[in-house]
Amino acid sequence: MPSAANFAGFFVLALVIILVPGPSVIFAIGRALILGTKQALVSVFANALGVGLQIIVVALGLGVLIQGIPELFFAIKIAGSVFIAYLGIKAIVERKKIDLARGGDSTKAVAAQSIIVGITNAKTFVFFLAALPNFVAEADGSLIMQMLFLGAVFLIVGVGSDSVYAIAAGQARSWLAGSTERLAIFRGAGGVALMLLGLWMLVDAIW
């Protein structure tokens, strides 16, 4: 277990990173507007699973290796940003095609897409790579276990925060579900949000 001081320091840092609306929040809101509350929550938890894999990679020391290969790290950033933009464009194009009785994309498809987004989120990867080693100490036991513990804390707080945003956006969508035209507008708005997020991440990766 990390020391109380290290835990407190990391927890405050995690709160700042998570509670200030960023890419994960925009992703959760966009998915809620496109797919509704249930699928948005699936997206939040599946995205967290992908981010959790990043934590494991960093804790085991592979993160340094990946970041040490610029071409590989650049490819991961590009792939993640392009995929998010693709999800946004797909939602815009198909905003009027959803079968409300079935709820659109299957839960498995939504989960798979969100796991990919989580795994390829270069910003969280860099955060874990930079932050986790700075809040552990050999005197407090296994460094790997300490980093996994801190990573788990980050995920719990992140899932809770993103779920609140997803539920709020999903409720707004449900309120307008009686009108297919208004629902299509909401789905389109969610698609635009995801597309712009992907483009912003792409530009940030290149420059």
N, C-alpha and C positions, 0 to 999 in steps of 0.2 A: 504493500500500500504506500502511496506517496505520503510525504509528511503533510501535516495540517497546513503549513505555509504554502507548500507547492500546490496542494489541492485548491486552496482558496484562491491563489493567484491564477491558476488555470481556469477555475470556475468563473471568475470575474471576466477574464479574457473571452471565454466561450460565450458568456452572456452578451457581451458587447458585439461579438461577431454574429451571433445568431439573431438577437433581437432587433438589430438594425436591418431593415428589409434589404435583402440582397437577392442573388440569383435563385436560391432555393425557395424563397418566398414567392418570387415572381413565377417560378415554375409551378408551385402548388396552386397559386391563384389561377394561373392560366389553365391548368388541368381541370380545376373545379368549374370554371366557366365553360370549358369545352365538354367535359364528360359528366359533371355533377359531383355531389359530395362523396358518394361511395367510392367511385373510381379515383377521385382526387386523393382520398385517404390511402387507397391502394398505392397510388403514385408516391405519396409521402413515405410510406413504410418501405416500399421497394427501393426508392431512391436512397433511403437510409441504409439499406442492405448493401447497395453498391458502395456507398461511402464507408461502410464498415469494412469492406474488403480493402479499401485504401488504408484504413487504420492498421489492419493486420499486416499489410505489405510494409508500411513504415515501421511498425513495431519490430518486425523481423529483420529489418535492416535493408530490405530490397529497395526502399524508396530512394536511398542515396545512390544506388546503382542506376536506377531508372533516370533520376535527375542528372546523373553523370553522363548520360548519353543524350545530348541535345536533340538529335534527330528524332529519337523515340519519344521524348517528352513533348516536343513540338507536335508530333503526329497525334499524340493523345489529346492535346489541347484542341487541335484543329478538328479532330473527329468528334469530340464532345460538342463543340460549338455548332458544327454543321448539322449534327443529329438533332439538336434542340431546334434549330431553325427549320429543319425538315418537318418536325412534328407540328410547328406553328403553321407552316405553309399548308400541310396536309389538312389541318383543322379548318383553315380559311376556305380551302377548296371544297371540303366536304361539310361545311357548316349547315347546309340544308338537307343533307342526305341521311342524317341520323334517324334511326328507328327508335322512337322514344320508348316503345314497349320493351325493347331489348337493351337499350342503354348504350348503343354504339359499340365501340371496341370491346372485345372480351377482356375479362379480368386478367387472364394470362398474358395477353398482348400488352395491356397497360403496364403490368408488373415488369415484364421483360424490357419494355422501352425505358421504364424508370430506373431499372437497375443499371442499364447502359449509361444513362445520364449521370447516375451517381458515381460509377466507376471512372468515367471520363471527365469528371469535374476537376479540372486542373487547379482551381483556386483552393478547394478544400485539401487537395493533395499537398500543395505548397504550404498551406497553413499547418497541417499535421507535421510535415517534415521540419518546419521551422520551430513550431511550438512544443510538441511533445518532448523532444530531448531536453528542453530547457526547464521542464517541471518534474524531472525525475532525478534520483540520486542513488548511487550504488549502496549507500548506507541504509536505504529503505527497502532493500530486497531486490528481486529480479527486475531489471530495467524493462524487459519485455512485458511482464505482468503489470507493471506500473503504467506503461504507455497504453496497454489494452484497457486498463481500468479507466484512465482519463478519457480515452477515446469513447468508451461506452457512456460515460457521463455526458460527453458532447452530443452523442447520438440521442440520448434520452431527452435532453433539453431541446435539441433541434427538432425532433419528431413532435414534441409537445407544442412548440411554437408554430411550426409549419402546419400542424393539424388545425390549430385555431384559425389561421388564415384560410385554409382550405374549406373548413366548415362554413365560415362566414361568407366566402365567395359562393360556395355551393348553395347556401340558403337563398342568396340573392338570385341565383340562377333558377332555383326551384320556384321562387315566387313569380317568375316571369314565364314559367313553363306552359302556362295556359295559352300563350301566343307563340305559334311556330316562328313568326317573323321576328319577334323580339328575342326569342331563344336563339335564332340564327345569328342575330346581331351580337348576343353575348358570346356565342361560340366563336364568332369571327374576332371579337375583341380579345378573347383568350388566345386565339391563334396569333394575332398581331403581337401580343405581349411576348409569347414564346419566340416568335420569329425575330423580334427586335432584341430579345435577350441573346439569342444565338448569334446574331450579327454583331452585337456589342462584344460578346466573348471572342468572336473570330477576330475582330479588329484589335482587341486587347492582346490576343495571342500573337498576331503578326507584328504589332508595333509595341 
